[in-house]
Amino acid sequence: MKKQPAAKASTQPATKPSPSTVAHTDPTLADIAGQQRVRIERVSPEVDAGYDRPGRYPIKAIVGDTIPVEADIVADGHDMLAARLLYRHADEKAWQEAPMTLLVNDRWAGSFTVQKLGRYHYTIEAWVDHIASWQHEIELKVKDGQRISSELKAGAVLVDGMAHRAAGGPNANAHDAAELLRAAALFREGANHVADAEPGDPYARAVELAESEQFLHWAQTYPERQHPARYADLPNGLSVEVDRAEAGFSTWYCLFPRSASREAGRHGTFRDVEALLPRIAGMGFDVLYLPPIHPIGTAHRKGKNNSVTCQPGEPGVPYGIGSAEGGHDAIHPELGTVDDFKHLIAEAKTYGMEIAMDLAIQCSPDHPWATEHPEWFKKRPDGTIQYAENPPKKYQDIYPVYFETEDWKALWEELKRVLLIWAEWGVKIVRVDNPHTKPFGFWEWVIAEVKKHHPDMLFLSEAFTKPKVMQQLAKVGFAHSYTYYTWRTTKAELQQYMTELTAGEMRHYFRPNFWPTTHDINPYILQSGHEPQFLIRYFLAATLSSNYGIYGPSFELMEHVPVPNKEEYLNSEKYEIRLWDWDRTNKLTYLIGLTNRLRRTNAALQQTNNLTFCTINDDFLLAYLKVTGDNRLLTIVNMDAYNRRSGVVQVPIWQLGIAPDQPYTVHDLLTDNRYTWHGEWNYVELDPYILPMHMFRIDL
């Protein structure tokens, strides 16, 4: 029986402790709702649900997304059930409702659409549907030839209740109320009609009405909700955190503004960065990410290649934040002023780009906090402060902030103040350095606090650490997360990792942001400088994930020389100002520009979780399908950067609505070549020295 949307209703706060905050104990009669027969279990999506406990964290969505919700809904006996999906924005008091329908084996499904930024809540309400059960009983008995006079009398009582709800409920309709009263009268008259049923007599008309679509419509509009059960008996149920579109689709470019100058020996400025905006936007990037732009300390300043001895004139590491000129709320004077930075932000917007800042919660010994708030730093027994370490790495120019300080509330408030200042400047995207070394509770609090004022704020978690720690950061509020993509270099590794990201629970809360390299990481796979390898690693990042980024000119120019035996760059830009050839182009820069144009014009590339891997009979050929609406893209990448590879790929034509004998066109959007294919299995061949990938749009 098809269910339609029911009436809107409000809810009252729960008056008893929630199951998530109390230990499970054996129930007593005082705890039991004895007339409540329905159980709701295994709700999806739900993040971190436990026994008798609702999901702890919100799922993530983008404005305009439709949220599909499923659950197991069961009751004793043979009665029919009804269920509604309840949802509302956090700013609203009344619940809206959407229908839920039975799929199979007591699994029910419904959906709702999120239409504005912020937090939504959702839950499920279900009950024994006595009206539907009555109608089903009528259908079976009439089909069996039984006379249903007694059943019509029972139905009249049910219809009286429907008429009462139509007269004064949230869906009040005087016309329906009158019609329902007439229906109740007809049921009683039909039940008392002693003659054999003849077409048109009261009994026959009553039976016909009981089985009609009109009666079903009334039953769904004015349901009888006796003893309904609600999942997670809490005022707000489960949650959805809704972000703007850029949380789901973005293209990042990282550069150090001090290296933006085109003149050797001159420190770059924000004006120099502005001069690069046409080039960066022309390549298709929409987020320009800047490592820290604050004053840099001089105490224990690092020199070239991480030397502990800084030579005169060396600029220091931007992550050694703070000097007499200010801290996290100040601008490095050689870059410009706050007004210059605001001008850069405004100018970037004219090119369709946003500026992302880097939040590194650490200080140079010269930072104002070190003297104004010494309690925010942990002292050793001799009274000195231990510099930051990540063994075997040492950061002699940095004091770590001590989050276990007794003055932690003031520390949290100060960091919130900094973020709100940045937002006032116009920064609405923040990349957070090493968030896994700060408390989860702090991130959950500060992100929520900032979003109260700026709901369009987005935070990227730069954490390469244990999987569950990275997942926890995503759960507590980070819109984007760095990933292990940099080290997933084989076909099997990528298939396993992408399946974990897109097919398990992580798909509901963890938005991956793929980076082939970063200014901290020069991965072993690229240290040969082999051009096809750069093409492959770039293209996989840009097409597997809807959010990705590159470490700017370094990656474009395929910089690859490492510190021996380390995944770090020799002559790293972190320790010195680099002079880049901003006019140079190559095969990689061409591919970057082309791929970004394709990402903008193909909806299938603007999602991550719409991924299906395709069978192909070569261990170095990776084939994957992405479909959004009628945009169907089949991508094939040769992951062997040194050899031509060929194979036969299985196209899931059954998924695409293609008949076995139906020819179809595949249009390679990278080369503009077109081919006519037939059936599931088709031949492909890729030479890494020509182009190690196909991107086929499947046209029917």
Summary of the structure (lengths in Angstrom):
residues: 700
radius of gyration: 31.4
end to end distance: 35.5
largest distance: 111.6
contacts: 2215
relative contact order: 0.08
helix: 32%
strand: 25%
